[in-house]
Amino acid sequence: GAVVSQHPSRVICKSGTSVKIECRSLDFQATTMFWYRQFPKKSLMLMATSNEGSKATYEQGVEKDKFLINHASLTLSTLTVTSAHPEDSSFYICSARGLDTDTQYFGPGTRLTVL
Amino acid sequence: EDQVTQSPEALRLQEGESSSLNCSYTVSGLRGLFWYRQDPGKGPEFLFTLYSAGEEKEKERLKATLTKKESFLHITAPKPEDSATYLCAVQDNSGYALNFGKGTSLLVTP
């Protein structure tokens, strides 16, 4: 149980384009979903927290107009990187928390490369 | 502000050589302390949650313990497949966000 998927696993795009990443909880309803970013050999940095049907809460320093988060249902959240630039290249990982648990279960991650 | 410090940064063990990883933390009201395992290019895999000092949890060759200031992840008779980065994270009473340490990269050689 507690499986979280992400799609796509890898994406390469040109500078200036937008990229959408999907995060799905496959076997449970996710009250809260989280989006993290991880640089090589670094730990996870929380970007934003989203609750189903509510606006996402962004961490300090994260541009909400650049990283659009939608949590439209209890099993799906999306992260859209708008007007991507090479410095947005990173490993993006989502996690999901169920209704009656403190534990976050993570997706497999999405490797974004912006040329 | 919550702080999580993991040591050592890297650890190399021979197969069968037991050891411990440390996670020191400061938090204003601990909701939970979490251990995850992360393989290269993958998302973290949940291992344990600890809620109060004195609590211990075990899973195969891994055992996690918690005090008021730190947590240990003990690895008994490790195998090469235990090689990974082990991440510690704390959750405080303000919400469910996780604050991660930088991790310990473990390499177990045959």
Interface residues (C-beta under 8 A of the other chain):
Chain A: A2 V4 Q6 T32 F34 K42 S43 L44 M45 L46 T49 F91 I93 S95 R97 D102 T103 Q104 Y105 F106 G107 P108 G109 R111
Chain B: R31 G32 F34 Y36 G41 K42 G43 P44 E45 F46 T49 L87 Q91 G95 Y96 A97 L98 N99 F100 G101 K102 G103
